[in-house]
Amino acid sequence: MNGIPATYGYRIERRMSILRRSFAAALSISFLCVPAVAADHRWNVYANARFGYEICYPADLLTAQPEADNGDGCKFTGTSGAELVVWGGYNVLEQDADAIVADLPGENAVVGYRRDAKDWAVVSGEQNGAIFYAKALLERNAAGGIDTVRAFRLTYPAGEAKTYDAVVDRLAKCFRLTGRGIDDGLQPLPSGSPR
């Protein structure tokens, strides 16, 4: 065989076989060490026609309540005390991104994490012994101000972190704009304007 001893080729083949088996074993073990993932749940989608957004939610953990009378969003509750609230709204107070994000956590919340981008923001932390995670999608106007906000806030007991940490990751990824909402272009008139 081209001047290479047959035993040399056998040794290379044997080493490659051992490496392949070692890699397969390591890969199998790594999958066993991963905690329960969001894929382990039964996922449904809530779509909001008024403000043009949608979010997935684990239907085996959270039960959808009736949509708000004004059509801006919905609440989902869990038997463990978890709660997911999603909503959309106009920025009629003309708040900047900092003020909008400051309102996401709620009262008595201690923010441990915050991340901002041009068109979204995320905050998380603790509130009254529970963990919260909130994300806002910020729709800007031509002048750079924020016209419309779509947001969600998930709160869950700290003891349920193993279950809900993977859920948070999926919620953050599946929360998105769907395109044109029913109210697009129909922003409310400033107060005192003739109707």
C-alpha positions as CSV (number, residue, x, y, z in Angstrom):
1,M,0.0,0.0,0.0
2,N,2.2,2.8,-1.3
3,G,5.0,2.0,1.1
4,I,2.9,2.4,4.3
5,P,2.8,-0.6,6.5
6,A,-0.6,-2.2,6.8
7,T,-0.4,-2.0,10.6
8,Y,0.0,1.8,10.4
9,G,-3.3,2.1,8.5
10,Y,-5.0,-0.2,11.0
11,R,-3.8,1.9,13.9
12,I,-5.2,5.1,12.3
13,E,-8.5,3.4,11.6
14,R,-8.7,2.2,15.2
15,R,-8.0,5.6,16.6
16,M,-10.6,7.2,14.4
17,S,-13.2,4.6,15.6
18,I,-12.3,5.3,19.2
19,L,-12.6,9.1,18.6
20,R,-16.0,8.7,16.9
21,R,-17.3,6.6,19.8
22,S,-15.9,9.0,22.4
23,F,-17.6,12.0,20.6
24,A,-20.9,10.1,20.4
25,A,-20.8,9.2,24.1
26,A,-19.9,12.8,25.1
27,L,-22.8,14.1,22.9
28,S,-25.2,11.7,24.5
29,I,-24.2,12.7,28.0
30,S,-24.5,16.4,27.3
31,F,-28.1,15.9,26.2
32,L,-28.8,14.0,29.4
33,C,-27.4,16.9,31.5
34,V,-29.6,19.5,29.9
35,P,-32.6,20.5,32.1
36,A,-36.2,20.3,30.9
37,V,-36.6,22.5,27.8
38,A,-39.5,24.5,26.5
39,A,-40.1,21.9,23.9
40,D,-41.4,19.6,26.6
41,H,-44.6,21.7,26.8
42,R,-47.7,22.0,24.7
43,W,-47.5,25.5,23.0
44,N,-50.4,27.6,21.7
45,V,-50.3,31.1,20.1
46,Y,-52.2,34.2,21.2
47,A,-52.5,36.7,18.4
48,N,-53.7,40.2,19.0
49,A,-55.5,41.7,16.0
50,R,-55.8,45.3,17.4
51,F,-52.1,45.9,17.9
52,G,-50.7,43.4,15.5
53,Y,-48.6,41.1,17.7
54,E,-48.4,37.5,18.8
55,I,-46.8,35.4,21.5
56,C,-46.6,31.7,22.1
57,Y,-47.4,30.3,25.6
58,P,-47.2,26.9,27.3
59,A,-50.9,25.8,27.4
60,D,-50.1,23.0,29.8
61,L,-48.7,25.5,32.3
62,L,-50.8,28.7,31.6
63,T,-54.5,29.1,30.9
64,A,-55.7,32.0,28.7
65,Q,-58.3,34.3,30.3
66,P,-60.7,36.3,28.2
67,E,-59.2,39.0,26.1
68,A,-59.4,42.5,27.6
69,D,-62.6,44.4,26.7
70,N,-60.6,47.0,24.8
71,G,-58.8,44.3,22.8
72,D,-55.3,45.4,23.8
73,G,-54.1,42.1,25.3
74,C,-54.7,39.0,27.5
75,K,-53.8,37.4,30.8
76,F,-52.7,33.8,31.3
77,T,-52.7,32.2,34.8
78,G,-51.1,29.1,36.1
79,T,-51.9,26.8,39.0
80,S,-48.4,27.4,40.5
81,G,-49.1,31.1,40.8
82,A,-47.4,32.0,37.5
83,E,-48.9,34.8,35.4
84,L,-48.3,36.0,31.9
85,V,-49.7,39.4,30.8
86,V,-49.5,40.7,27.2
87,W,-50.6,44.0,26.0
88,G,-50.3,46.7,23.4
89,G,-50.8,50.4,23.7
90,Y,-50.2,53.8,22.3
91,N,-47.6,56.0,23.9
92,V,-50.0,58.9,24.5
93,L,-47.9,60.3,27.3
94,E,-45.0,60.4,24.8
95,Q,-42.6,58.7,27.2
96,D,-39.1,57.9,26.2
97,A,-37.8,54.3,26.2
98,D,-36.3,54.7,29.8
99,A,-39.7,55.6,31.2
100,I,-41.5,52.8,29.4
101,V,-39.0,50.2,30.5
102,A,-39.1,51.6,34.1
103,D,-42.9,50.8,34.1
104,L,-42.5,47.2,33.1
105,P,-41.4,45.6,36.4
106,G,-44.2,46.8,38.5
107,E,-44.2,48.0,42.2
108,N,-41.7,46.7,44.7
109,A,-39.6,45.1,42.0
110,V,-35.8,44.8,42.2
111,V,-34.4,44.8,38.6
112,G,-31.4,42.5,38.3
113,Y,-31.0,42.6,34.5
114,R,-31.8,45.1,31.8
115,R,-30.9,45.2,28.1
116,D,-32.0,47.8,25.6
117,A,-31.9,48.0,21.8
118,K,-33.4,50.5,19.4
119,D,-36.7,48.7,19.0
120,W,-36.9,46.5,22.1
121,A,-36.0,46.3,25.8
122,V,-35.9,43.5,28.4
123,V,-35.9,43.6,32.2
124,S,-35.9,40.9,34.8
125,G,-35.5,40.5,38.5
126,E,-37.5,39.7,41.7
127,Q,-40.7,41.0,43.1
128,N,-42.3,39.9,46.4
129,G,-40.5,36.5,46.4
130,A,-41.3,35.9,42.7
131,I,-39.2,36.2,39.5
132,F,-40.3,38.4,36.7
133,Y,-39.2,38.8,33.1
134,A,-40.6,41.5,30.8
135,K,-40.0,42.5,27.2
136,A,-41.3,45.5,25.2
137,L,-41.3,46.0,21.5
138,L,-41.1,49.7,20.7
139,E,-42.5,51.0,17.4
140,R,-40.9,54.3,16.5
141,N,-42.2,57.2,14.4
142,A,-40.3,59.1,11.7
143,A,-39.0,61.6,14.3
144,G,-37.5,58.7,16.4
145,G,-40.2,58.9,19.2
146,I,-42.0,55.9,20.3
147,D,-45.6,55.6,19.0
148,T,-46.7,52.1,20.0
149,V,-45.6,49.6,22.7
150,R,-46.3,45.9,22.7
151,A,-45.1,44.1,25.9
152,F,-45.4,41.0,28.0
153,R,-44.5,40.3,31.6
154,L,-44.1,36.8,33.0
155,T,-44.1,36.4,36.8
156,Y,-43.5,33.0,38.5
157,P,-42.6,31.6,41.9
158,A,-38.9,31.4,42.6
159,G,-39.4,27.7,43.3
160,E,-40.6,27.2,39.7
161,A,-37.5,28.6,38.1
162,K,-36.3,25.2,36.8
163,T,-39.6,25.0,34.8
164,Y,-40.0,28.6,33.7
165,D,-36.4,29.6,32.8
166,A,-36.7,27.6,29.5
167,V,-40.2,29.1,29.0
168,V,-38.9,32.6,29.3
169,D,-36.3,32.0,26.6
170,R,-39.0,30.7,24.2
171,L,-41.4,33.6,25.0
172,A,-38.7,36.1,24.3
173,K,-38.1,34.6,20.9
174,C,-41.7,34.0,19.8
175,F,-43.0,37.4,20.9
176,R,-43.2,39.4,17.6
177,L,-45.1,41.8,15.4
178,T,-47.5,40.2,12.9
179,G,-47.8,43.1,10.6
180,R,-50.5,45.6,10.4
181,G,-52.9,45.8,13.4
182,I,-56.5,46.9,13.2
183,D,-55.7,50.3,14.8
184,D,-52.6,51.1,12.7
185,G,-52.9,54.7,11.5
186,L,-55.8,55.4,13.9
187,Q,-53.9,56.8,16.8
188,P,-56.0,58.8,19.3
189,L,-56.3,62.5,18.9
190,P,-54.5,64.6,21.5
191,S,-56.7,65.7,24.4
192,G,-58.7,68.9,23.7
193,S,-58.7,68.3,19.9
194,P,-62.0,68.6,18.1
195,R,-63.5,65.3,17.0
